[in-house]
Amino acid sequence: MDADEYQKIISNLIDFEIEMSSIAKSRQTLLLLHEKREIMLKMKEQINKDIRSTEVHYLSMRTGIREEFCRDNVNKSKRKKLLNKNKSPSMMRAKAMKKLESDRKGKIENYKDIKTNIDDVIVQIEDVMVEVYGSMKSLLGNNE
């Protein structure tokens, strides 16, 4: 899943009202908060899988670049036009690897930022759950 899609899901999950006017409403709110927390935890697991699959994808792309610029394949390379302009295969390979590494870092950084956002939202949800429990106690007259 793309980082923007995760961000949209998070935005939809955190948009709700907290109702604590009665015990029943407080229980409904707690169930809703628990459900949203579980969804966030599952999303975090999925992001970890996405990061791993991104790493694997970029490793295979690195292998492809190495193979494309090896001495045996230089004449078959898609970038042959550039190679004919006095650029050595090793320089072209280094440039392609740098660009690939930059793209990889950017994509993984986006996923890590979303993981941080999810951690923040989980902490906020847990804080609200504590407040709702406190509200339920006070509605029951049990302030201990």
CNS distance restraints for C-alpha pairs under 8 A (distance, minus, plus):
assign (resid   1 and name CA) (resid   5 and name CA) 6.60 0.50 0.50
assign (resid   1 and name CA) (resid   6 and name CA) 7.20 0.50 0.50
assign (resid   1 and name CA) (resid  50 and name CA) 7.17 0.50 0.50
assign (resid   2 and name CA) (resid   6 and name CA) 6.63 0.50 0.50
assign (resid   3 and name CA) (resid   7 and name CA) 6.34 0.50 0.50
assign (resid   3 and name CA) (resid 110 and name CA) 6.36 0.50 0.50
assign (resid   3 and name CA) (resid 111 and name CA) 6.07 0.50 0.50
assign (resid   3 and name CA) (resid 114 and name CA) 7.24 0.50 0.50
assign (resid   4 and name CA) (resid   8 and name CA) 6.31 0.50 0.50
assign (resid   5 and name CA) (resid   9 and name CA) 6.32 0.50 0.50
assign (resid   6 and name CA) (resid  10 and name CA) 6.22 0.50 0.50
assign (resid   6 and name CA) (resid  43 and name CA) 7.93 0.50 0.50
assign (resid   6 and name CA) (resid 114 and name CA) 7.42 0.50 0.50
assign (resid   7 and name CA) (resid  11 and name CA) 6.20 0.50 0.50
assign (resid   7 and name CA) (resid 114 and name CA) 7.09 0.50 0.50
assign (resid   8 and name CA) (resid  12 and name CA) 6.27 0.50 0.50
assign (resid   9 and name CA) (resid  13 and name CA) 6.14 0.50 0.50
assign (resid  10 and name CA) (resid  14 and name CA) 6.27 0.50 0.50
assign (resid  10 and name CA) (resid  40 and name CA) 7.92 0.50 0.50
assign (resid  10 and name CA) (resid 118 and name CA) 7.62 0.50 0.50
assign (resid  11 and name CA) (resid  15 and name CA) 6.48 0.50 0.50
assign (resid  13 and name CA) (resid  36 and name CA) 6.60 0.50 0.50
assign (resid  14 and name CA) (resid 121 and name CA) 7.91 0.50 0.50
assign (resid  18 and name CA) (resid  29 and name CA) 6.15 0.50 0.50
assign (resid  19 and name CA) (resid  25 and name CA) 5.76 0.50 0.50
assign (resid  19 and name CA) (resid  26 and name CA) 6.16 0.50 0.50
assign (resid  19 and name CA) (resid  29 and name CA) 6.33 0.50 0.50
assign (resid  20 and name CA) (resid  25 and name CA) 5.63 0.50 0.50
assign (resid  20 and name CA) (resid  26 and name CA) 4.58 0.50 0.50
assign (resid  20 and name CA) (resid  29 and name CA) 7.45 0.50 0.50
assign (resid  20 and name CA) (resid 132 and name CA) 6.75 0.50 0.50
assign (resid  20 and name CA) (resid 135 and name CA) 6.85 0.50 0.50
assign (resid  20 and name CA) (resid 136 and name CA) 7.68 0.50 0.50
assign (resid  21 and name CA) (resid  25 and name CA) 6.43 0.50 0.50
assign (resid  21 and name CA) (resid  26 and name CA) 7.06 0.50 0.50
assign (resid  22 and name CA) (resid  26 and name CA) 6.07 0.50 0.50
assign (resid  22 and name CA) (resid 136 and name CA) 7.74 0.50 0.50
assign (resid  22 and name CA) (resid 139 and name CA) 7.25 0.50 0.50
assign (resid  23 and name CA) (resid  27 and name CA) 6.13 0.50 0.50
assign (resid  23 and name CA) (resid 136 and name CA) 5.92 0.50 0.50
assign (resid  23 and name CA) (resid 139 and name CA) 6.98 0.50 0.50
assign (resid  24 and name CA) (resid  28 and name CA) 6.26 0.50 0.50
assign (resid  25 and name CA) (resid  29 and name CA) 6.12 0.50 0.50
assign (resid  26 and name CA) (resid  30 and name CA) 6.14 0.50 0.50
assign (resid  26 and name CA) (resid 132 and name CA) 6.27 0.50 0.50
assign (resid  26 and name CA) (resid 133 and name CA) 7.91 0.50 0.50
assign (resid  26 and name CA) (resid 135 and name CA) 7.78 0.50 0.50
assign (resid  26 and name CA) (resid 136 and name CA) 6.58 0.50 0.50
assign (resid  27 and name CA) (resid  31 and name CA) 6.20 0.50 0.50
assign (resid  28 and name CA) (resid  32 and name CA) 6.16 0.50 0.50
assign (resid  29 and name CA) (resid  33 and name CA) 6.07 0.50 0.50
assign (resid  29 and name CA) (resid 132 and name CA) 7.77 0.50 0.50
assign (resid  30 and name CA) (resid  34 and name CA) 6.03 0.50 0.50
assign (resid  30 and name CA) (resid 129 and name CA) 6.23 0.50 0.50
assign (resid  30 and name CA) (resid 132 and name CA) 6.99 0.50 0.50
assign (resid  31 and name CA) (resid  35 and name CA) 6.12 0.50 0.50
assign (resid  32 and name CA) (resid  36 and name CA) 6.20 0.50 0.50
assign (resid  33 and name CA) (resid  37 and name CA) 6.07 0.50 0.50
assign (resid  33 and name CA) (resid 125 and name CA) 6.36 0.50 0.50
assign (resid  33 and name CA) (resid 129 and name CA) 6.89 0.50 0.50
assign (resid  34 and name CA) (resid  38 and name CA) 6.26 0.50 0.50
assign (resid  35 and name CA) (resid  39 and name CA) 6.31 0.50 0.50
assign (resid  36 and name CA) (resid  40 and name CA) 6.22 0.50 0.50
assign (resid  37 and name CA) (resid  41 and name CA) 6.27 0.50 0.50
assign (resid  37 and name CA) (resid 122 and name CA) 5.95 0.50 0.50
assign (resid  37 and name CA) (resid 125 and name CA) 6.76 0.50 0.50
assign (resid  37 and name CA) (resid 126 and name CA) 7.98 0.50 0.50
assign (resid  38 and name CA) (resid  42 and name CA) 6.25 0.50 0.50
assign (resid  39 and name CA) (resid  43 and name CA) 6.14 0.50 0.50
assign (resid  40 and name CA) (resid  44 and name CA) 6.18 0.50 0.50
assign (resid  40 and name CA) (resid 118 and name CA) 6.32 0.50 0.50
assign (resid  40 and name CA) (resid 122 and name CA) 6.95 0.50 0.50
assign (resid  41 and name CA) (resid  45 and name CA) 6.44 0.50 0.50
assign (resid  41 and name CA) (resid 118 and name CA) 7.98 0.50 0.50
assign (resid  41 and name CA) (resid 122 and name CA) 7.99 0.50 0.50
assign (resid  42 and name CA) (resid  46 and name CA) 6.24 0.50 0.50
assign (resid  43 and name CA) (resid  47 and name CA) 6.12 0.50 0.50
assign (resid  44 and name CA) (resid  48 and name CA) 6.39 0.50 0.50
assign (resid  44 and name CA) (resid 115 and name CA) 6.07 0.50 0.50
assign (resid  44 and name CA) (resid 118 and name CA) 6.99 0.50 0.50
assign (resid  45 and name CA) (resid  49 and name CA) 6.47 0.50 0.50
assign (resid  46 and name CA) (resid  50 and name CA) 6.15 0.50 0.50
assign (resid  47 and name CA) (resid  51 and name CA) 6.10 0.50 0.50
assign (resid  47 and name CA) (resid 111 and name CA) 6.54 0.50 0.50
assign (resid  47 and name CA) (resid 115 and name CA) 7.18 0.50 0.50
assign (resid  48 and name CA) (resid  52 and name CA) 6.34 0.50 0.50
assign (resid  49 and name CA) (resid  53 and name CA) 6.16 0.50 0.50
assign (resid  50 and name CA) (resid  54 and name CA) 5.99 0.50 0.50
assign (resid  51 and name CA) (resid  55 and name CA) 6.23 0.50 0.50
assign (resid  51 and name CA) (resid 108 and name CA) 6.18 0.50 0.50
assign (resid  51 and name CA) (resid 111 and name CA) 6.97 0.50 0.50
assign (resid  52 and name CA) (resid  56 and name CA) 6.30 0.50 0.50
assign (resid  53 and name CA) (resid  57 and name CA) 6.05 0.50 0.50
assign (resid  54 and name CA) (resid  58 and name CA) 6.17 0.50 0.50
assign (resid  54 and name CA) (resid 104 and name CA) 7.57 0.50 0.50
assign (resid  54 and name CA) (resid 108 and name CA) 7.53 0.50 0.50
assign (resid  55 and name CA) (resid  59 and name CA) 6.14 0.50 0.50
assign (resid  55 and name CA) (resid 104 and name CA) 7.56 0.50 0.50
assign (resid  56 and name CA) (resid  60 and name CA) 6.30 0.50 0.50
assign (resid  57 and name CA) (resid  61 and name CA) 6.31 0.50 0.50
assign (resid  58 and name CA) (resid  62 and name CA) 6.13 0.50 0.50
assign (resid  58 and name CA) (resid 100 and name CA) 7.43 0.50 0.50
assign (resid  58 and name CA) (resid 104 and name CA) 6.73 0.50 0.50
assign (resid  59 and name CA) (resid  63 and name CA) 6.33 0.50 0.50
assign (resid  60 and name CA) (resid  64 and name CA) 6.26 0.50 0.50
assign (resid  61 and name CA) (resid  65 and name CA) 6.27 0.50 0.50
assign (resid  62 and name CA) (resid  66 and name CA) 6.25 0.50 0.50
assign (resid  62 and name CA) (resid  97 and name CA) 6.78 0.50 0.50
assign (resid  62 and name CA) (resid 100 and name CA) 7.60 0.50 0.50
assign (resid  63 and name CA) (resid  67 and name CA) 6.18 0.50 0.50
assign (resid  64 and name CA) (resid  68 and name CA) 6.03 0.50 0.50
assign (resid  65 and name CA) (resid  69 and name CA) 6.28 0.50 0.50
assign (resid  65 and name CA) (resid  93 and name CA) 6.64 0.50 0.50
assign (resid  65 and name CA) (resid  96 and name CA) 7.26 0.50 0.50
assign (resid  65 and name CA) (resid  97 and name CA) 7.38 0.50 0.50
assign (resid  66 and name CA) (resid  70 and name CA) 6.13 0.50 0.50
assign (resid  66 and name CA) (resid  93 and name CA) 6.91 0.50 0.50
assign (resid  67 and name CA) (resid  73 and name CA) 6.95 0.50 0.50
assign (resid  68 and name CA) (resid  73 and name CA) 5.63 0.50 0.50
assign (resid  68 and name CA) (resid  74 and name CA) 6.45 0.50 0.50
assign (resid  68 and name CA) (resid  76 and name CA) 7.87 0.50 0.50
assign (resid  68 and name CA) (resid  77 and name CA) 5.82 0.50 0.50
assign (resid  69 and name CA) (resid  73 and name CA) 6.20 0.50 0.50
assign (resid  69 and name CA) (resid  74 and name CA) 5.40 0.50 0.50
assign (resid  69 and name CA) (resid  77 and name CA) 7.16 0.50 0.50
assign (resid  69 and name CA) (resid  89 and name CA) 5.69 0.50 0.50
assign (resid  69 and name CA) (resid  90 and name CA) 7.18 0.50 0.50
assign (resid  69 and name CA) (resid  92 and name CA) 7.80 0.50 0.50
assign (resid  69 and name CA) (resid  93 and name CA) 6.15 0.50 0.50
assign (resid  70 and name CA) (resid  74 and name CA) 6.16 0.50 0.50
assign (resid  70 and name CA) (resid  89 and name CA) 7.64 0.50 0.50
assign (resid  73 and name CA) (resid  77 and name CA) 6.13 0.50 0.50
assign (resid  74 and name CA) (resid  80 and name CA) 6.97 0.50 0.50
assign (resid  74 and name CA) (resid  89 and name CA) 7.26 0.50 0.50
assign (resid  75 and name CA) (resid  80 and name CA) 6.50 0.50 0.50
assign (resid  76 and name CA) (resid  80 and name CA) 7.23 0.50 0.50
assign (resid  79 and name CA) (resid  83 and name CA) 6.47 0.50 0.50
assign (resid  80 and name CA) (resid  84 and name CA) 6.24 0.50 0.50
assign (resid  81 and name CA) (resid  85 and name CA) 6.83 0.50 0.50
assign (resid  82 and name CA) (resid  86 and name CA) 7.75 0.50 0.50
assign (resid  82 and name CA) (resid  87 and name CA) 6.67 0.50 0.50
assign (resid  83 and name CA) (resid  87 and name CA) 5.06 0.50 0.50
assign (resid  83 and name CA) (resid  88 and name CA) 6.25 0.50 0.50
assign (resid  83 and name CA) (resid  89 and name CA) 6.58 0.50 0.50
assign (resid  83 and name CA) (resid  92 and name CA) 7.71 0.50 0.50
assign (resid  87 and name CA) (resid  91 and name CA) 6.67 0.50 0.50
assign (resid  87 and name CA) (resid  92 and name CA) 6.82 0.50 0.50
assign (resid  88 and name CA) (resid  92 and name CA) 6.36 0.50 0.50
assign (resid  89 and name CA) (resid  93 and name CA) 5.98 0.50 0.50
assign (resid  90 and name CA) (resid  94 and name CA) 6.10 0.50 0.50
assign (resid  91 and name CA) (resid  95 and name CA) 6.17 0.50 0.50
assign (resid  92 and name CA) (resid  96 and name CA) 6.12 0.50 0.50
assign (resid  93 and name CA) (resid  97 and name CA) 6.04 0.50 0.50
assign (resid  94 and name CA) (resid  98 and name CA) 6.16 0.50 0.50
assign (resid  95 and name CA) (resid  99 and name CA) 6.33 0.50 0.50
assign (resid  96 and name CA) (resid 100 and name CA) 6.13 0.50 0.50
assign (resid  97 and name CA) (resid 101 and name CA) 6.03 0.50 0.50
assign (resid  98 and name CA) (resid 102 and name CA) 6.12 0.50 0.50
assign (resid  99 and name CA) (resid 103 and name CA) 6.25 0.50 0.50
assign (resid 100 and name CA) (resid 104 and name CA) 6.17 0.50 0.50
assign (resid 101 and name CA) (resid 105 and name CA) 6.12 0.50 0.50
assign (resid 102 and name CA) (resid 106 and name CA) 6.24 0.50 0.50
assign (resid 103 and name CA) (resid 107 and name CA) 6.27 0.50 0.50
assign (resid 104 and name CA) (resid 108 and name CA) 6.14 0.50 0.50
assign (resid 105 and name CA) (resid 109 and name CA) 5.87 0.50 0.50
assign (resid 106 and name CA) (resid 110 and name CA) 6.31 0.50 0.50
assign (resid 107 and name CA) (resid 111 and name CA) 6.59 0.50 0.50
assign (resid 108 and name CA) (resid 112 and name CA) 6.22 0.50 0.50
assign (resid 109 and name CA) (resid 113 and name CA) 6.14 0.50 0.50
assign (resid 110 and name CA) (resid 114 and name CA) 6.36 0.50 0.50
assign (resid 111 and name CA) (resid 115 and name CA) 6.25 0.50 0.50
assign (resid 112 and name CA) (resid 116 and name CA) 6.27 0.50 0.50
assign (resid 113 and name CA) (resid 117 and name CA) 6.30 0.50 0.50
assign (resid 114 and name CA) (resid 118 and name CA) 6.13 0.50 0.50
assign (resid 115 and name CA) (resid 119 and name CA) 6.21 0.50 0.50
assign (resid 116 and name CA) (resid 120 and name CA) 6.28 0.50 0.50
assign (resid 117 and name CA) (resid 121 and name CA) 6.22 0.50 0.50
assign (resid 118 and name CA) (resid 122 and name CA) 6.08 0.50 0.50
assign (resid 119 and name CA) (resid 123 and name CA) 6.29 0.50 0.50
assign (resid 120 and name CA) (resid 124 and name CA) 6.27 0.50 0.50
assign (resid 121 and name CA) (resid 125 and name CA) 6.07 0.50 0.50
assign (resid 122 and name CA) (resid 126 and name CA) 6.17 0.50 0.50
assign (resid 123 and name CA) (resid 127 and name CA) 6.20 0.50 0.50
assign (resid 124 and name CA) (resid 128 and name CA) 6.25 0.50 0.50
assign (resid 125 and name CA) (resid 129 and name CA) 6.16 0.50 0.50
assign (resid 126 and name CA) (resid 130 and name CA) 6.36 0.50 0.50
assign (resid 127 and name CA) (resid 131 and name CA) 6.47 0.50 0.50
assign (resid 128 and name CA) (resid 132 and name CA) 6.17 0.50 0.50
assign (resid 129 and name CA) (resid 133 and name CA) 6.18 0.50 0.50
assign (resid 130 and name CA) (resid 134 and name CA) 6.21 0.50 0.50
assign (resid 131 and name CA) (resid 135 and name CA) 6.13 0.50 0.50
assign (resid 132 and name CA) (resid 136 and name CA) 6.15 0.50 0.50
assign (resid 133 and name CA) (resid 137 and name CA) 6.26 0.50 0.50
assign (resid 134 and name CA) (resid 138 and name CA) 6.29 0.50 0.50
assign (resid 134 and name CA) (resid 143 and name CA) 7.93 0.50 0.50
assign (resid 135 and name CA) (resid 139 and name CA) 6.16 0.50 0.50
assign (resid 136 and name CA) (resid 140 and name CA) 6.22 0.50 0.50
assign (resid 137 and name CA) (resid 141 and name CA) 6.13 0.50 0.50
assign (resid 137 and name CA) (resid 142 and name CA) 4.97 0.50 0.50
assign (resid 137 and name CA) (resid 143 and name CA) 5.92 0.50 0.50
assign (resid 138 and name CA) (resid 142 and name CA) 5.61 0.50 0.50
assign (resid 138 and name CA) (resid 143 and name CA) 5.47 0.50 0.50
